[in-house]
Amino acid sequence: MELHKITTLADVEIVRSFFYDIFWEVTDYDLIHFKDAVTGKHNFQRLEYYLGYENGEPVGISGIYADNVDECWLGWFGIRPEYRRKGYATATLDQLMEVMKKYGYKVCRLYTDTVINKNAIDLYIKKGFKKDSSYKENIITMAKTLNGNNNATKWQGKPLGYVP
C-alpha cells in the first residue's frame, strides 16, 4: 500500500467518489478541507491529505493538520468498506506517522467518536494512542508521542477542526 499526497483538484474528485462510503454519518459535505489543502486557502501551518492506493485502486484517505511545529492532528482517517480488516488502516497510519516524524512533530493527536468509531479506537490503542480527554458527547481526543516517549502533554482544549 502506498500513500500519495493529494495535490490536484482531480485528486479531490477521487476522494469524492468514495467519501460518503467511509464517512456515511456526514451529509452534504462539500470536501472543502481537501480543496483548501490543494489550493493553500487555509489558516493552518500544515494541511495535507493523502490517498492510500493498492494496485492502482484508492483504498482510503487520511491527513495531517497542524497549527504549530510540535504537534499535529490526524484528520479524516478512513478506509473504504470493501478494504477494511485487511491491514490497510494499519499500513496507512504507520506510513502517515512516518511522514509526521519527518516533519519533526513530537505528538500526534486525533479526535474520534466513541460510538461509531469503536474499531478505529481499537487500532489507535494498538498503535500506542492514549485517551487524552473527553471533548463533548461521544467525542474523545487521543494522543501519541512520535519520538518514543509516552508522555504526551495534555491537550489544552483548543478548538478542534477546520477554521477557514
Disulfide bonds with the S-S distance in Angstrom:
none
